[in-house]
């Protein structure tokens, strides 16, 4: 399996939504990981090929997830 550091390209927040950009073909892998992890206050996600839209419970939760995604992408 791919590591998250190889998968994440960037993350952006918009009120209670988090948008994650991934390497081509990795969005569903990352969305599944986020949904199952229990680490974030997410309601659910929709994944395409290289983009994920994640519905968060609050604006703060969306920013926290995006900060985490950005930190992962920078360490990659």
C-alpha positions in Angstrom: 0.0 0.0 0.0 1.0 3.6 -0.6 2.1 5.7 2.4 0.1 8.8 3.1 3.2 10.9 2.5 3.4 9.6 -1.1 -0.3 10.3 -1.6 -1.1 13.8 -0.3 -0.3 16.8 -2.5 -2.2 19.5 -0.7 -5.3 20.4 1.4 -7.6 23.4 1.5 -10.4 24.4 3.8 -13.7 26.1 2.9 -16.0 26.6 5.9 -17.0 23.1 6.9 -15.4 21.4 3.9 -11.9 20.1 3.4 -10.6 19.4 0.0 -7.6 17.1 -0.5 -5.6 16.9 -3.6 -3.7 13.6 -4.2 -1.5 11.9 -6.7 -3.5 10.4 -9.6 -5.5 7.4 -8.5 -4.9 7.9 -4.8 -8.0 9.9 -3.7 -10.2 6.9 -2.8 -7.3 5.3 -0.8 -6.9 8.5 1.2 -10.6 9.2 1.7 -11.1 5.7 3.0 -8.2 6.1 5.5 -9.6 9.5 6.7 -13.1 8.1 7.1 -12.0 5.0 9.1 -9.3 6.6 11.2 -11.6 8.3 13.7 -8.9 11.0 14.1 -10.9 13.8 12.5 -14.4 15.1 12.9 -15.6 14.2 9.5 -19.2 13.4 8.5 -18.1 11.7 5.2 -16.2 12.1 2.0 -16.6 11.9 -1.7 -13.5 10.9 -3.7 -12.7 11.1 -7.4 -9.5 10.2 -9.0 -7.2 12.8 -7.5 -9.5 15.0 -5.3 -11.5 14.4 -2.2 -14.2 16.6 -0.7 -14.7 15.9 3.0 -17.6 17.3 5.0 -16.5 18.2 8.4 -18.5 18.9 11.6 -17.0 22.4 12.1 -14.8 25.0 10.4 -12.1 24.3 13.0 -12.1 20.6 12.2 -11.8 21.4 8.4 -8.8 23.6 9.1 -7.2 20.9 11.4 -7.6 18.2 8.7 -6.1 20.5 6.0 -3.2 21.5 8.2 -2.6 17.7 8.7 -2.7 17.1 5.0 -0.3 20.0 4.3 2.1 18.7 6.9 2.0 15.3 5.4 2.6 16.6 1.9 5.6 18.8 3.0 7.2 15.7 4.7 6.8 13.7 1.5 
